[in-house]
Amino acid sequence: MKRVKFRIPTWEEGTKFMKLIESQFHAEIITIDEDLRIENDSFRLSCHFDSREFCFMNLKIFDSKIESELLGYCINYLK
């Protein structure tokens, strides 16, 4: 399992990112409290909306076959 944490600068951009991952991997966005989560057998992506109007993203990759594809979407936000 690989863990990746990153930050997205705005709530709007964080929501768009979640919708992009949802459509690319045919997974459903689940709302838990005020956070968003996409979860399947290959990965889990959580989005927490911070009060300072940015998003904390936590990605856990369980399937190494999709790791490079997932990280390709995240590359702009990784430091």
Secondary structure, DSSP 4 states (H G I P E B T S, - for coil): -EEEEEEES-HHHHHHHHHHHHHHHT--EEEETTEEEEE-SSEEEEEEE-TTS-EEEEEEE--GGGHHHHHHHHTTT--
